[in-house]
Amino acid sequence: MIRVGLVDDHILVRAGLKQYLVEQVDLRVVGEAANGLEALELARGGEVDVLIMDLSMPDQSGVDALSAIKARFPDLAVLILSGYPEQHYATHLLKLGASGYLNKECDPAEIIQAIRTVYRGRKYITAAVAELLANGLGESQRDKQPHELLSEREFQVFLRLAKGETVGAMADAMALSVKTVSTYRTRVMEKLNLSTNSDLTYYALKNGLIQ
């Protein structure tokens, strides 16, 4: 029996997904969470084999939650199910340790297939994500979007800044010093060729990285 945890801030999404999953004889939903902090608690309980997690959540984003979960429970399979298109987040999240990335518009049967795949310790790569990965191998640095050149930690800082979070709040949330976060902020600004946090927010909105 594969024990599944559902992480999404919309209760109707969790309810609909749970109803579909319980029809599968080899799957059992053993826990639910509405945000990143609750997702970490769910993982800490040790009763979950696969976490299905959204990206856009209150308190802590799915990106930060994934990073925190994989740091503490590196063997736990985390399958991202997001409303964001694959090209915006998939490759970054796979590098952070996600076992797979699915768009919420996918066929429900694909979610079942993905759960079974990641439970066996394998990555679940859709055709769209495989194409992104293949294109990334062949692309030169100058062909990529500026945010695609950010490191994983820089990308996390970038998203938090774009959402209006202060350097101090980020330092507390990410267990880093204010000086370290400020250094990451400087690098992000330089790589994106931006000057202010407002510029960052506009860039993120324009590129569909935040809503």
C-alpha positions, 0 to 999 in steps of 0.5 A, a space after each residue: 500500500 502506497 501512503 500518500 499525503 496531500 498538500 494544497 491550500 484549497 480544500 476542494 482540490 484536496 477533496 477532489 484528488 482524495 476522492 480519485 486516489 481512494 478508488 485505487 486499491 494500492 493507494 491510501 491518503 493518510 494525511 493532508 496539509 494546507 501549507 508548507 509548514 504543515 507539509 513539513 509536519 506531515 513528512 516528520 510524522 513518518 507515515 507518508 511514502 509520497 507527498 503530492 504538493 502544490 507550489 502556491 501556498 500561504 506562509 511558506 511556498 512550495 519551493 521553500 517547503 520542498 527544500 526544507 523537506 528534502 533537507 530533513 527527509 532526503 528519501 521521501 518522494 515529493 511530487 509537485 502538482 502545480 498550476 504553473 506551466 512546466 517551463 517556469 519551475 520544473 527544472 529548478 524543482 527537480 534540481 532541488 530534489 522533487 521526484 516529479 512535476 505535473 501540471 494540474 491540467 494533466 490527465 488524472 490517470 497520469 497522477 496515479 502513474 506518477 505516484 507509483 513511479 516515484 514510490 519506486 524511487 524513480 523520477 517521473 518526467 513528463 514529455 514536456 519536462 523531458 523536452 525542457 531538460 533536453 533543451 537545457 543541455 543544448 542551450 548556451 548561457 546566452 539563450 536562457 532567460 535571466 532567472 534560469 541562470 540563478 542558482 537554486 538558493 538565489 532562485 528561492 531568494 528571488 521568489 521571496 523578494 518578488 512576493 514582497 518579503 523583507 531581507 530580515 524575514 527571509 533570514 529568519 525563515 531560511 535560517 540564514 544571516 541577514 548578511 548572507 541573504 543580502 549577498 544573495 539579493 545583490 547577486 540576484 539583482 546583478 544577474 537579472 539586471 534589476 535595481 529595486 524589489 519592485 522591478 523584481 516583482 514586475 519581472 516575476 509577474 511578467 514571466 508567470 513566476 508568481 501570481 
